[in-house]
Amino acid sequence: MDRQTTAPAIGRIAADMPQEGGHFTLRGVDGWLQGRTMYGGASSFLAYAAACKALPDLPPLRSAQIGFIAPVGPDVDITVSVLRTGKSVTQVQTDLYSGSVLAHRGLWLFGSARPSNGAVAAPHAEGFLAVEDMEQLGSPEGLHFIRNLEIRRAEPKGGLAKGKVRRWVRLKDRDGLDPMGELVLLGDALPPGSIRAMERQGPISSINWTFTVLGDSPVTRDGWWLLETSSNHMAEGFSSETLRMWNADGTEVMRGLQSVAIFG
């Protein structure tokens, strides 16, 4: 495949992946690479999709803990196993192997709704620029997966603050995606906010990603999501990052934490 073009719809790739019980095989998923590894949102989405395909009666996704253990190449094998099923919560583990090496592990928490004992509304974003007023940004060299996305600025040029990045993001081809899978796919799409605090250019690598979904039926307008990464603390080659995601109206739909390795 010409990597200068958009990759096949990842929703269709996931829907068509060969299955034998709780084991899935994918070959040639090279349109979602960033350097020597697959974009973390894509590998996490494939693991999520495998869990949903192996266990079709799962309740809505509530949270996940993702470990980026080793580089994920274009050829992957995924195993799905149930850790525990309770009255309303099912916990699932996915292991993604690349070249027979364990490269990605996901712990997924799915939970059924039950009568609410109180309520707290999801936070609303402030100070963002309307997506309709912004122009498309270019694709950085080496990040092939970015060609599958439309990205627009959501902050004044120059940024909001040191250690923070905010952008509008939309998938070009959403065919075959369920709304929750779209959040998993796009929630890690931005570089860490620490990129704006680096004194010189150098490699960066996500080590893990933990997130909670705010609600069980995410919706937005025209496919646009507002994403933000923000460094909480950056020192000694590591950064603690908060990742947030809102819909086009500014209602938060996902919040996460991530550890990032800073090289160079």
N, C-alpha and C positions, 0 to 999 in steps of 0.2 A: 504493500500500500504506500502511496506517496504521502509522506508525513507532513507535507505542506497543506494537505487538505483536511477537512473535518473527518474524524473517525466515524465509523458506523454507529448508529444510535446505541448507546450503552444499555438502554432499557431492553432493546431487542437482543443484544448480546447475552444479557443475563437471562432473559426468558428462554432462549434457545440453548443454554449451556447443557451439555449431556449430563445425565444424572444416573447414578446407580446407588439406590438407597440414600444414605446421607453423604455420599461422595460425589463431587462435581469436578469436571475437567474442562479447562478453557485453554485454547492455543491461539497465539497470534494477536493478543490484545495490545498492539503496539501503538495505537493512536492516543493512549492515555499516559504516555511516559513523560517523566521530567528528569532528564539526565539518565542515570543508570537504573532508576527505579520508577515504578508506577506512581502516579499522583495518588496521595493517601486517601482522598475522597473516593476515587475510583475503586481502589482495592477494598476499602471499607464498604462501599456500595455493593460490590460483587459478593462480599461475605454476607451482608445483610440480605441480599436477594436470594442467596443460597439457603439461608435459614428460613426465609419465608416460603421458598419452593419446597424444601424438605418437610416443613411443618405448616401446611396451608391454613390451619385453624388457629394460628397464633392471634392473641389480642393485639392492640396497637402498641407500637414501640414507645417506651418511656425514657430509656436512657441507655448508654453504652460506654464501655471502657475498651479502648483500642490500643494495642501495642504494636508499634512499627519496629519489628525485631531485626529484619535484614532486608536488603533490596528485593523488590518484587519485579520480576521480569515479565515479558509478554505471555509466557506459558505458566499457568497456575493450576493447582489442584486444591480443592476446598473440601474440608470435612465439617459436618454439622453434628453436634451432640447436645442433648437436653441434660442440663445439670440438675434442675429441679422444677417440678410443676406443683404449685400450690392452688388455693381456691381461686385466686384472681391473678397471680403472677407466675410467669414462666421465665426461667433463666436459661439461656442458650449459649453455648460456646461454639465459635467457628475458628478453625485453624486453616490458614492459607499457606501452602507450600509452593516454593519456587525453586526448581532444580533440586527437588527432594529436601530442601532446607526449609525449616519453619521460619516464615518471613513475616507473618501477620497473625495476631490472635485477637479475636473480638469476644467480649462478654456482653451479651445483649439482654436487656430486661424488658419484657413485654408484659403489659398489665391491663386487665379489663377495668372499665369504669365502674364505680360503685357510688352510692349516695354520698354527697359531699357534706362534710362537717365544717362549714365555713368556706370562704373563698378569698383569693388574692388575685387581682387582675394582672395580666402580663404587662411589663413596663413598655412605655412608648418611647421611641427614639426621638431625640431632639437635635436640632441644628443640621439636619441633612438636606442636601440639595435635591430637588425633584428630578427623578430619572428622565422625565420627558425633556428637561432643559439641558441635558448633558450629552456630550459627544462620545463616540466609541473610542476607547484607548487601544493602542497597538499591542502586539504580542511579544513578550521578551524572548530573546534567543535562548534556545535550549529547552524551553518549557513547551513541548509539543501539545500537551493536553489543553493549554490555554486556547488553542485554535478551535476547540469545541465550545467555547464560551464567548458571550458578548460581555464586555466589561466597560463600565462608565464611572467617571469620578462621582463621588458623593460628598465631597468636602471641598473647600476652597483650595486652589492650587498652592502647593507648599505644605499641605497637611493641617490637621487639627492640632496636633501636639507631638512632641518628641516621643517616639516609640509607639505610634498609633497609625493604623492604616484603615481607611473606610472606602468601600467601593460598592457600586451596583453590579450585580452579576446575574446573567441569564444564560441558560443552556440553549444552544442553537437547535438541537434536535431532542425533543422531550418524548419521542415516541416510546411507548411501552413502560413509562415510569409512573409509579404511584407517588402521591404527594410526599409521603414520608421518606421514600427512597430518594426523592429529589433533594430533601434536606441533607441526608447522609452524603450524597454525592457532592453537593456544593458547599457544605458547611466548613470545609477545610481549604477552600479555593484560594484564599489570599495568602501572600507571604506573611510571616510573623511581623508584628509591629516593631520588633527589635531591629528590623532591617533599616529603620529610619534613625536608629541610634548607633549603628556601626560606624567606626572611625575609618574603615577602609573596606572595600568589597571583598567578600569571601564566601565560601560555601555555608549553607545552613541546612539543617536536617531536623524534621519533626521526629521526636522519640515516642510520644504517646499522644492520645487524644481522649478526653473524657467529656461527654456531653449529656445534657438533659433536654428533652423536648418539652416545650411549654404548650400543652394541649395535645389532642389526639387527631386533629384533622386540619393540618396547615393548609392555608389557601393564600394566594396572592393575586396580583393583577398583571396580566400579560407576561407571566413567567419571571418577573423581576424580583430579586431578593436583595436586601441591603445587608452587607457583611462588614464586620469590623474585627480587627485583631489589635490587641493592646498589650504591651509588655508591662508586667507588674514588677519585675525585678530582673535585671540583666547584669551578670558578673561572672567572671571565671569561666567563660566559655559556654554558659547556659543562660536561657531566658525562660521565665515563667510567663505564659501568655493566657489572656482571657479572650475567647472567641465568642462573638455575639452575631445573631442573625435575626433580621426583622422582615416582615412582608412589605409590600409596596406602600402600604398605608402607615407603616412605622410601628406596627405591633410586633413585639418580640416573639419569636417562635422557637429559638434554640439558644442555649448558652453552654459554653464549654471551657475547659482548661487544657493547656497543652504545655509540655516541656519541649524545648527546642535546643539543639546543640548549635553553637556559633563557632565557626572555624575561621582560619585566616589570620 
